[in-house]
Amino acid sequence: MARITHERWKVWGNVFDEHALADIYKLITQGYFERLCSPISVGKEANIFTAEKKDGSFVIVKIYRLESCNFNKMYDYIKYDPRYETLKKQRRKVIFAWTQREYRNLLKARQADVRVPTPFTAINNIIVMEYIGNDKKIAEKLKDHPSKNTAIFFDKIIEYIKILYQKAGIVHGDLSPYNILNYNDEPVFIDFSQGTIKRNQMAEELLERDIKNVCNYFIKRGMKIDLEKVLKQIRK
């Protein structure tokens, strides 16, 4: 994996302002990683990179954009989360809260034994988390790498959604084959920035959307699924 130079940083999506660079160097001095490597994705809201540690292993570094992301859309989602009801609609505060929420949601999911990337730390608009994959290849998203055991994989996803809802008290809020990794034919949930607690007035609507997205994917793969039955299974 190639080392990133300052010149190449500038190309990859306006995430590397002087504040982000200062935070990256702080994370390096704290030992979370030694250097950023190749970008995994360059998105509208965030860029995701691999980073190499001193022992040669890797972590994931997710950096939310401070200038070019749609913080108004972020605020429209986060303002209903009771944990952030006092949040003011200011760009940096919203983006930092959005980052912190994803970190907190990952922690809650991990503590409830749902398979997610272990979050190691978060600072301002940056999250450092577990690398899912091996040295040669990062785990692929379900949309790109379907399971060999469709029914078993589906049941495990539903089990995780129920654990999140019943044990962790959160709803993912943006679950789909784009936000589920297939790692050794086991699901790993990612991208928890829209995750919220059950007390959120939008929680049930988001839960139903998650279930619909997941069920529709597996229906297209030949499974017969009763959406209402799945919802009752999760809620009971």
KABEL-V786136 format. One record per pair of residues at least 24 apart in sequence whose C-alpha atoms are under 7 Angstrom apart, sorted by sequence separation. I is the first residue (numbers start at 0). J is the second residue. If there is no record, write none. Layout:
i: (I,I)
j: (J,J)
This chain:
i: (44,70,102,170,171,43,169,170,65,98,169,170,98,169,170,95,168,169,12,65,95,168,94,156,3,170,2,3,152,172,2,142,152,172,175,1,141,142,146,174,0,1,140,141,170,173,0,140,144,147,172,175,176,140,141,146,174,175,140,141,140,141,139,140,138,139,138,138,113,14,14,14,132,13,14,111,108,111,111,108,107,63,62,63,62,61,62,60,61,60,61,60,59,60,58,59,58,59,58,59,58,115,161,57,114,115,116,114,115,105,104,101,104,101,100,98,97,80,80,81,80,79,79)
j: (68,94,126,194,195,68,194,195,91,124,195,196,125,196,197,123,196,197,41,94,124,197,124,186,35,202,35,36,185,205,36,176,186,206,209,36,176,177,181,209,36,37,176,177,206,209,37,177,181,184,209,212,213,178,179,184,212,213,179,180,180,181,180,181,180,181,181,182,159,62,63,64,182,64,65,162,163,166,167,167,167,124,124,125,125,125,126,125,126,126,127,127,127,128,127,128,128,129,129,130,130,187,233,130,187,188,189,188,189,191,191,191,194,192,192,192,192,195,196,199,199,199,200)
